[in-house]
Amino acid sequence: MRAGNSAKTVKEIRIDIEKCTGCRACEMACSAFHAKPRYSSVNPARSRIRVVTDEINDEYVPVRAGNHTRTECDGRHFYQLNGKQYGECSFCRAACPSRDFFIEPDSGLPLKCDMCEDEPPLAEPLCVTVCQPGCLTYEERRLEAEINEPEEREAMENGLQSLVNQHGIEAVIDNLKRLSKGQ
């Protein structure tokens, strides 16, 4: 078995908190995009991005919804930013039982940023499009990952061997040929 390359597209929304003005246009656009029917209402509680604000000190931090967790974490750390204390939960992306951030208000289901995946696809997530200060930027890049680690090679070989054992080498080769023509 020889080493090979596989490519993966990574989509990211980068956040520059120095540019955020706290306008919350990202929250409004996100909630409108995810409304049923689309763009029929604006409700920031349904947004997959929230702006943590400290208006007195003019500080704003956009936080995108991440994965759901069934239990609350044990993190009880606090951060000091310009004389104000923030709990660890303030900047957490998870939907969890200890707070109502990123929980759909009517159903109680967790929310997660889906980068505004749509058919046809948008050029960039809507929150990035409406961000006038340029705090949010969208980046799409391809990662080339070379399969050369012994563990990865061994896992691939084990998987192929299992397929050969189950279906026979001719069937595996025929399917690989068919798949390679489709790409």
Salt bridges, closest charged atoms under 4 A:
GLU12 OE1 - ARG14 NH2 3.17
GLU12 OE2 - ARG141 NH2 2.93
GLU27 OE1 - ARG24 NH2 2.57
ASP54 OD1 - LYS84 NZ 3.91
GLU72 OE1 - ARG76 NH2 2.68
GLU88 OE1 - HIS77 ND1 3.36
GLU104 OE2 - ARG46 NE 2.47
ASP106 OD2 - ARG46 NH2 2.05
ASP114 OD1 - HIS34 NE2 3.07
GLU117 OE2 - LYS11 NZ 3.18
ASP118 OD1 - ARG38 NH1 2.99
GLU139 OE1 - ARG14 NE 3.21
GLU139 OE2 - ARG141 NE 2.95
